């Protein structure tokens, strides 16, 4: 393989694989399609957890959430966590991050009903007298570096070893008026994000859901533009010397609110978008909490991040707006890829593109994420382009946990104890067709919802031909024979027809849970 001078990691927030051109999407994405054509596309790439913080921590560490500890949103990643960036940094690489990291909490409070559920079923999570003692020996405010409010008064520089990054240009939140370093950049250019009309106050919006509107922020001052311009600046700085480099670029879009700026709002006609084949799923054998969500169709959840069931009209307007953001994302990534070419380093730079999780986006009549593991939310785009790579498409089962070991392998950087993912280099170079026979997806939530009281522990086992999902503490299972039922419409759990398949996947699930037992701490003696 040719020597890798550096790596560029591009991450989108809440993006399905099939919303991109190369994934069969409804809008063209020429720049990402070109990247896909020159790299390896993994058509069966899944998250380790379909939630922001847990899976972002997995991308950084190469470990499943139950091992690295950020099991759910709201749990800050261990300050001393080993990450691929730290390994690169300690091996002499220059490292930089731009955009939304979300390794630490942003400070959003729980909803009242979520707190009530936690108080009933897991009081140790909310009772101050029962919480763990304050951690010792760490810098003051070590776990608030990504707090929205802490960044509000003035630009706050992050520590020089922020989980392995030398420098960070931070975006906190989503939509068109986030915080962090972006907010101060925008104010210096005459736009105060605190005055931007958002959601229900937008000048041009869709009345059926306050998360769909046209941003009044001009394209040139949009958060996506900030991320792109700062990424290009950092790229030029990183490549000015002889040291290898790692640039981590994380866009807060196309996560809702779906608020495209300028003419990106008009790119797609809502009446022209197609409904998913499963939009009117009857859910005859779905879990009770899913049936209750669908029974309340048309009413978004109080927590705007939670799964809900849109009407056909709500879905069409949301998708049209989201696809506008996808177009903006593609144009922006095209600028970064173009700068790699201009600098003459595209041929010796590895590029990875992925998303932190997907979005149900109409599949089975559902929207957004949490508490369900349909493939719309667990499967993500993944492209790896590397010097010496064969390119093409791979149907191998791969995980977000594989990104860290892959980057270390491509860069010739030593790995570290406890990493659980597998390097995909052999697939990228055409020396193998698979790296595992099965794959685990986790989800842990401290609260529940009607039909599924918390705390909730979901485990999904995926094979090439099937999916089994179990809900810990509840007599609830889902089983789909994917070779015959790719849309996951017929739940075979606890049926005669599915008995043999369920037995096999249950055994496989147990084996995978054992395989992922943490080995990160080296034993010092026999006793």
N, C-alpha and C positions, 0 to 999 in steps of 0.2 A: 504494500500500500504506500502511496505517496505520503510524504511527511505532511502532517497537519500543523499549520502555523497558528491557527486559532479556531475558536468555535463561536458561532452566533446561535443563540437559542431564542426562538420567537414563540411567545405564548399568547393565545387569545383567551378571553374569559367567557365561558358558557357558550361554546360553539359546537354544534353537531357536525359530524363528518360529512353528512349529505346536504349541508347548506353551502358547500363549496363546489365550484365547477367540476373539479376532478373527482368529486364524490357524488356527482349526479344532481347538483343543486339547481335551483331555478334562476340563478343569475350567474353571469360569467365572472370568473375570478382569474384573469389572464396571468397575473404575476405569480400567484400561488400555483396555478396550473403549470406554469413553466418550471417552477421549483419542483413540482411533483414529477414532471417529465424528465428532469435531470437527476432525480434522486430515487430513493426507494419509498414507495407508499405502502403503509401497513394498514390493510383493510380491516383487520381484526385487532385494533388497538383499543384497550379498555383502561379505565381509571382504576386505581386501587381503592378509591372512595369517590363517589359522585358529588362531593362537596368541596367548596373552595379551599379552605385552610388545610384540611387533611391531605388532599391530593397535591397541593402546592408543596407541602412539606415532604411528601413522597417523591416528587420530582427532584427536590433538592438533595434528599438523603439516600434514595434508592431503597427505602424501607417502607413496609406497610404501616398504616396509621396506628394499629394496635401495638406496634413495636416502637415507632418513634415518639408516640405519646400524644400527638395532636390528633385526637380521635374524632373531634368534631369542631365546627366553627366555635370560636371562643376560647380555645386552648392554645396559648402561645407556644411556638416551637421552642424546645429546650435551647437555652442560650449557648450551651456547649455542644450542640448537635454536630456530628460529623456530616459534612456535605461535600458534594463533588467540587463546589467552588473553593472550599477550604483546602481540599487536597491539591487543587490546581495552584492556589495561592502559595501553599507551602512548597510547591515544586517550582516556584519561580515564575508563575504565570501572572500577568496583570489581569485583574477582574473588575468588571463594572456591571451595575444593574440600572435599568431605566424602566419606570412604570410602576404598575401595581405588583407588590410582592405578596402581601397578606400572609407573611410568616408569623405576624403578631396581630392581636386584635385591633380593630379600628375604633372600638368603644361603643358600638351600637347596643342599646339595651334590649333585653328580652321583652316580648309582649306579655301583658298581664296574664293571659290564659296559659302561656308557656310557664311562667313562674308558678302559677297555681298548680299545674300538673306536676312540676318538679317538687313542690312542697308536699304534695300528697304522696308521691311515689318514690322520691329520692331526696328527702329533706336535707341530707348532708351537702347537697349542691347549693342550697340557698340559706341555710342556717349558719350565721357567722361563727357560732360557738362550736360548730362541728367541722369547719373547713380546716385544711392542712395549715400548718404553721408557715409563716413567711420564710421563703428560702434565704439562706445565709450565703455570704461570700460572693455576691454578685453585684455588679454596678447598680447604683441607685437608679430607679425607674427603668431597669433593664428591659422590662416587658411592655413599655409604652412608647417605643420608638415609632410605631405606626398609628398612634392615637390621633384621630382627626383633630381633637381639641388642642392637643399639645403642639401641633404644627400651625395652629391658627394665628397666634400673635406675630410670629416672625419666622423666617426660614430657619429650620433646625437641621443642622448637619448630623448625619448618622455616623456612628463610630467607624474607624478605618478598617475594622474587621467585622463587618456586619454579616454574620453567617458565612463569611468567606469573600465578601465583596469589598474591594478597596474603596469604591465610590458608589453612591446610590443617588439617583434622581427619582424621587418618590411621587407616586400618585396614590391618593387614599380615597377609596370609594369608587362609584360607577357613574355613568351618565355624563352629562355635559357640565357639571359644576362640582367636581370632586375637590378634595383638599390636598395637603402635602406640598411638595415643592411646586407642583403645577399651579396652585392657587397664587403663589407669589410671582411666578413667571407671568401669569395672565394679568395680574394687577400692574406689573411693571409695563405692560403693553396697553393699559387703559381699560381692562375688563375686570371687574370685581365679581368673582363667582358667587358671592353672597347676594348679589342683586339680580342674578339670572333667574328668570321665571322658569320653574320646573314643574313637572307633573301636572297637577290639576290647574296650575296658574299659567300654563304656557299660552303664548299668543295663538299658536296653531296646534291643535291637538285633536285626538279622537275621543269623543265624550264617553265612549263605552268602556274605557280603561285608562286611568290616569298615568299609566306607564308608557303610553304611546303618544308622542308629540314631536313636532319639528323644533329642534333646538334653535334658540335665537343667537347662540354663540356662532360667530363666523367660522368657516372651516379653518382659516389660518390661526385661530386662537383656540381651537377645539383640543381637548385632552389627547386625542389620538395624534394630532399634529405635534403637540408638545413631545409626546413619547418619540415620535419619528425624528424630529429635529434633534432632540437630545441624544438619541441613539446614534445618529450620524456624527454628531460632534464627538461623542465618546469613541466611536469607531475610529475616527481620524486620530484621536489622541492615542488610543491603544496601539495603533499600527505604525506610529511614528518611530518607535524604537525597534529593537531586535527581539525582545522577549515575546513568547507566545501569549495569546490573549483569550479571554472569555468574556463575551458580551451577552448579557441576559436581558432581553427586551420583552416586557410583559404589558400588553394592551388591556385596559379595563373594559373594552368593547369586544363583542356585541352584547354583553350582559345587559339586562334591562336596568333602568328604563330605556326603552327603544326610542332614542331621540336623535335621529340623524340630522346633521346640519346642512344648510344650503340646499343645493339641488339634489343631494343624496336622499332627501325626504321624498322626492318625486320619482325616484328611479324605478319603482315597482308599483303597479296599479293593484290595490287590494282585491279588486274583483277578478284579477287574472291569476291569482295564486291558486295552486292546487291543494285540495284537502288530502290529508293522509288517508290511506286505505282503511285505517283502523279508527278514524275519528269518531264514528258512531258505535264503537265497541259496546256490546250489551253488558259485559262484565258479569256474566252469569256465575262464574266460578272464581271471581277475583276476591282478594281479601276484603274484609268488611270495611276497613278504612278507605280503600280505593272506591268501593261502591258508594260510600257516603260522600266522598268528594265529588264524584260524577253526578250524584243526585242533586247537588247544589250548583249545577251548571250555570255559568253566567255571573257568578259572584266571586270576585277575587278574595283570597284569604286576607285576614287582618295584617298578618306579616307578609309584606310584599315579596318575600323570597320563597314562600311556600307553594307547594303544588296546589293547583286549582284547576277547574274545568271551564274552558271558555266556550262561548257560543261560536257558531260558524263565523259570524261577523267580527267578533272580537279576535278570533284567530287570524282572519285574513288581514286585518289592519296591523296586528302585531307582527306578523310575518313580513308584510311589505316594508314596515319600518326597520325591522331587524336586518333584512336583506340590503337595505340602504347602508346600514352600518357595516355589513360584510363587504360591500363595495368600497367603502372608505378604508376599511382595514386592508383590503387587497391593494389598493392604490398606495397606501402608506408603506406596506411591506415591500412593494415594488421599488420605492425610493431607496430603502436600505439595501436591497439586493443590487440595485443599480450602482450604489456607491461602492459596494464591494468590487464590482466590475471596474469602476473608474479608478480605484486604488490599485488595481492589478493583483488582487489577492483572492479573487473568487475561486480560483482553481486549487488553492491550498488551504481553504477555510471550510470546515465542516459546518453545515447549517441544519438545524433541527426546528421543525414547526409542529406545534401541538396546541391543545387547549386543556384547561384545568378540569373541565367536565363538559358534558353536553347539556341538552335542554329537551324536555319531553315534546315541546312544540307541536301539540295537536295529536301526537300518537296516543291512541286509546282515549281520545277526548281529554287529554291532560296537558298541563302547561307548567313550565319551569322545572323544579327539582325537589328532592327530599321525599323519603319514605317509599319510593318505588324504584325498581331496578330494570325497567324496560330499557332496551338498548339505545334508545334516543338520548338517554342521559348518561349511560355508562360507556358508550363507545365514542371515541374522539378521533379527530384527524391526527395522523402522525406521519411526517415526512422526515427522512434522514438522507441528506446529501453529503457525501464525503469523498475526498480524493481517493481514487481507487475503487469506489463503489460501482457495482454492476447496474444499479437502477432497476426499474420495473416495479411490479406490485407483488406483495407478499400476503398470503392468507394465514400466516402464522399467528398464533395467539400471543400477543405481547401486552405489556403493562406499562403504565406510567412509571412504575418502579424500575423499569429497564433503562430509562433515559440516563440516569446518573452513571451506572456502570458502562453504558455505551460511550458516553462522552469521555470518561476516564480512559477507556480502552483506545478510542480513536486518537486521543491526545498523548498516549504513552505515559499517562500519569498513574502512579501506584494506587491500587484500590485500598479499602480499609475494612477492618473487621466489622462484621454485622450487616454488611450490605446484603440485601435479599433479592434484588432484581438481577437480571441476567443481561450481559452485553449482547447487543443485536449486531455486532460487527460481522459475525459469520453470515448473517442473513443479508446484510448490506453488500457484502463482497461475494455473495452467491455461493458460499461454501456449505450452506446448510439450508434446509427448508422449514425447520421448526426449532424452537428452543424449549418447549414445554408441552405436555399433553393436556394441561388444565390450568385454570386461572381463577384466583380468588378476588372478589370485590367485597369490601366492607362498608358498613355505614353504622355509626353510633350517634344517637341523638339523646340529649339529656331530658327532653320532654316528648310527649306523645301528641296525639290528636284524636278526635272522636273515632272510636273503633279500634284504636291502638294506643293504649295508655303507655306512658314512658316510665323509665328510660327505655329507649328502643335500640335493639342490637340486631342488625340485619347482616346476613352472610349469603353471598351468591357464589355458586360454583359454575364456571363456564367451561364447556368442552367444545370441540369442533361441531358437535351435533346436538347439544342440549344445554339447558340452563336450569339449575335448581336454586331456589331462594328460600331461606328459612328465617323466621323471626324469633329470636331468642326469647324464651319466657312466654311465648304464645304458640298455640297449636295451629299455626298458619304456615302453609308452604305453597310455593308456586313451582311448577315443573313444565317445561316446554321442550318439545322435540324440534329443535331448530332446523333439522334437515327437511322436515315435512311442514313446519310451521314457523317460517322465518319471521313472521309478523307478531309472534307470541300472542296468539288469540285463544288458544285452547289449553287451559290449565289442566294438566294430567295428574297433578298431585293427588295421592290417595285414591286413585282409580285403578281398576283392574288392568286397563290398557297401559297404564304407566308404571305398574308395579316393578317390573324388571329394571326399567330405566331409573326409577327412583332409588332402588336398592343400590344400583351401580354408582349413581352420583352421590348418594349419601356416604358411601364408603370412600369415594374420591374426595369429598369435602373433608372428612375426618383426616385423611392422609395429607391433604394440603394444609390444614390447620396445624398439624404436627410438624410438617416441613418448615413452616414459617415461625416456629418457636424461636424466640430471640436468642441469638448466640453472640450478642454484641459485647458482653463483658467477659474478658478472658479470665478463666479460673486461675488462681494463684497457688493453690495447693490442693491436695486430695481431701482435706478436711480442715 
